[in-house]
């Protein structure tokens, strides 16, 4: 299932967790980086060519507005 322009949830990719389209990068991991104080640009630089600033901003906006809920289970 595609959510927005950059996000996807597919049962065969990362167990159905929300990821960035075309990657196995979990949205929850990126949101954790943002919560730690990193900017979208800093996070994107950790994934060159894989996750754009726009994709990160979309994920943050959708979660922030309550459109989607992405919570990583505690290990």
C-alpha positions in Angstrom: 0.0 0.0 0.0 1.4 3.3 -1.0 0.9 6.2 1.4 1.6 9.6 0.1 4.3 10.1 -2.5 7.2 8.5 -0.7 6.0 6.0 1.8 4.9 2.4 1.4 3.8 -0.5 3.6 4.1 -4.0 2.1 3.9 -7.3 4.0 7.0 -8.6 2.2 9.1 -5.6 3.0 10.3 -5.2 6.6 7.4 -7.2 7.9 4.9 -4.7 6.7 6.5 -1.8 8.6 6.2 1.6 6.9 9.2 2.3 4.7 10.4 4.8 2.2 9.4 3.7 -1.3 12.1 1.7 -3.1 14.1 1.1 0.1 14.1 -1.0 3.3 14.6 2.1 5.4 11.9 2.2 8.1 10.1 5.4 8.7 10.3 4.8 12.4 14.1 4.8 12.3 14.1 8.1 10.4 11.6 9.7 12.8 13.8 8.6 15.7 16.7 10.5 14.2 14.5 13.6 13.8 13.4 13.2 17.4 17.0 13.1 18.5 17.5 16.6 17.0 18.7 15.9 13.5 17.4 18.0 10.7 15.8 16.4 7.6 18.9 17.4 5.6 21.2 15.7 8.1 19.1 12.5 8.1 18.9 12.5 4.3 22.7 12.7 4.1 22.9 9.4 6.0 21.0 7.8 3.1 22.5 9.5 0.0 20.4 8.7 -3.1 17.9 6.7 -1.1 15.8 9.1 1.0 15.2 12.7 0.1 14.6 15.6 2.3 11.1 15.8 0.8 10.4 12.2 1.7 11.5 12.8 5.3 9.4 15.9 5.5 6.4 14.0 4.1 6.8 11.3 6.7 7.1 13.8 9.6 4.1 15.7 8.3 1.9 12.7 8.0 2.8 11.4 11.4 2.6 14.9 13.0 -0.9 15.4 11.5 -2.1 12.0 12.7 -2.6 10.7 9.2 -0.4 7.7 10.0 0.9 6.3 13.2 4.3 4.7 13.2 5.5 3.2 16.5 8.4 0.8 16.6 7.9 -2.0 19.1 10.3 -1.9 22.0 13.0 -4.5 21.7 
